[in-house]
Amino acid sequence: MTEPNLTHADLPPRLLLIDGGRQLQARIAASLAAEFEAAPVVVEITAGRSALDLLRTSTFDAIVADLDALADISDRADDRIGRLARASSGALVIVLSADAGISVALAAMRAGAHDCIGKAIDGPRLTTLIGELARRHGKARCLTRNLPPMEPAAPVTQLAAPSIPNMRDLVMPMWRQEQRIIEEAIQQFAGNVALAAAALELSPSTIYRKRQAWAEMDDRRGAA
């Protein structure tokens, strides 16, 4: 009997864990089945160089790496993360660090990570974070069960295409909309970022990281 042809989308998502203590898989095992439509294939490795060797021949949808476990790649944290991100073939890269302060998280994301969080994060929150990052970055194979059903497409009405300048006037980029919402919330709480974060159901560190990234984007636009 002929075997059906399987596409990449038909296969379960693949998750690479890089953890010297071999504790990550045990922490997230219970939450994976509940969070993901198809249980991911999980591969656990204890060191950075072994992960880089594996990534030369294998692809993954998401990589969760303890920054300390990457120490055999380089003495510099940004170099460790950058080399892992370049070898990841587009996978989500989440770095766990004992120090996940604003400066550390920003440096990790500049080096190529999609996020950098404290290594004490519990399993359910970590799997939820992977799903949130998947939605944000368009990694459909990592999407969680919690997505709303797709609505049927509305009938297409043929309209004259607006010119690019007019289109820019009509449509605000998503990151700019997000910026406006966050800044308005901070103003409503008299500049108190912690209260604004609680109201928006975000962490203060997330707001600080976003504001830093927006400032850098504005600086680059001003220099162009």
N, C-alpha and C positions, 0 to 999 in steps of 0.2 A: 504494500500500500504506500502511496506517495505521501511523504511527510509535508505538512503545510509549510509554506515559506514564512519565516518569522522575520519581522522587521525589528529595528532597534527599539521602536516604540512599544513592541509587544513584550519585550523582556522586562523583568523587574528592575527597578533602579538599583544602582550599585553604590555602596557607601564604604569609603576607606577611612579607617580610624588609625591614627598614629599616636600611640600612647605607651610610654615606657613602662608604666605600672600595670598595663592590661586590665584597667578598671572601666574604661569607657563602655565597652560592649555590654558588660553586666549592668551598668547604670541605665542604658537606654533600651535594653532588650524588651522589657515589658511594655514600653510605650510605643515601640515601632509598629507593632501589629495594629494598635488602635489608631495611630496617626496616619498611616500610609495605606493607600488603596491596595497596593501590592507590596507585601513585605520585602524590604530591600535585601539584596545580597550584601552581607557585611564581611569585610576583610579587615583584620586587625594586625598592625605591624608595630614594632616597638622602637624603631629608630628612623631618622630622616633619610639617611643614605639608602636604606633598604626600600623606603617608599619611593625615592627617585628612581631606583632600578626597576621597581614594579611598574611605575608609570610610563616607562619607555615601551612597555609591551601591553599594558592594560589601560582601559579608560574607566572612569568613575563619574557619577553624577554629582556627588558631594564628597568633600574631604574634611574631616574634623581632626585637627592636629594640636596636640599639646606642645606649646612652644619649647618646653624643656626637652621633649623627645626629639626635636629637630637640631639639638645642639651639636650633633656630629657633622652637620652640614657646614656650619660656620659659627664663629664666635659672635658675629653680629646678628641681632634678631631680625633686622630688616632684610639682610641677605638670605637668611634661612627662609623667610616667608616669600621673598621674591623668587628664589629658585624653585620652591614648591609650587607657587602660582604659575610660573612659566611652564612647568612640567605637567600641569593639571589638565591640559587640553580643554579648558573652558569649564571645568567642574566648579561648583561652589566651594570656596575655601573658607572654613571657619577656624579661627585660631583660639585656643584656650590658653590663658595666661594667668599666673599667680597675681600679677599686677596688670589689671585691665583698666587703668585710669585713662583719662581723656588723651593725654599725650601718647601713651602706649597704643591705644586703639587707633588713633589717627595715623601713627607711624605704620601700624600693621596694614591699614587699608591703603595707604599710599604705596606700600610695597606690593600690594596685589590681593590681599585678603578681602573677602566680602564682609566680614565682621570679625571683631576680636572681643571676647567676653571672658569673665572670670571662670577659672577652671572648676570652681565649686558649684556651677550651675547643675540643677538636677536633670534627670533623664527626660521627663515630660516636657520641661521648658526647652531643653535642647532640641528635641525632635520638632516641637512647635516652631522654634526659630528656623530650623532648616526649611520647613514648609513656607514660612513667611518670606524668607530670602528667595525661595524658588519662585514664588508669585512675583516678587519685586523684580527679579532678574530674568523672568521668562523661561525658567527651567521646568518645562511641563512635566517631565518624568518624575520630578520630586514632589509634585503637588500633593497635598494632603486630601483626606476625605472631606474636610470641612469647607470645600468650595461650594458656592451656590450653584444650582443647575443653570445651564446656559439657556437664555431666552431665545425664542425663535426670532430669526432675522426679520426686520421690518421691510416692507416693500421698498424697493429702490426707486427714488424719484430722480429723474435726470435733471440736473441743474447745471448752469454754466459754472465752470470751475473758477473760483476767485483767484486773483493774482496772488503771488507770494506775499507782497507787502500787506494786502488786505487780509490774507489768511493769518498772518502773524498778529494783526490787530484783533482778529476774532477769537483766536485760540491761545490760551495761556499755557505754557509748558507745565507738565505735571509737577516738576520739582519746584516751579515758581508758585503754583497753587499751594503746595505743601508748605512752602516758606511763609506765604501770607497767612495761612491758618495758624501756624505755630507762633509767628510774631504777634498776631492779633491776640492770641491767648496769653502770651507773656504780658502784653500791655494791659489786658483785663485784670491781671493779677499784680499790677503795679511793679512789673519787672521781676517777680518771683518765679524763677524757672522751675523750682521744685513743685510749686502749686500748679503751674501751667502743665507740667509734665503729668501730674496726677489726673488733671482734668482731661487731658488728651489720651490717657492710658499709655503713656510712653515713660521711659526712664529718663531722668535728667541727663545722663551721659549721652543718650541718643540725641537729645536736642542739642547738646554742646557739640557733638560730632557733626551734626547736620549744619549748624550755624558756621562752624569752621570751614566745612566744605563749600558752603554757599559763598562765604567771603573769598575763598581762594578762586572760585569760578568767576566772581565779579572782578577780582584783581586781574585774572587772565584776560577777561573781555576788555577791561580798561587798557591793558597793555597792547592789545591787538591793533 
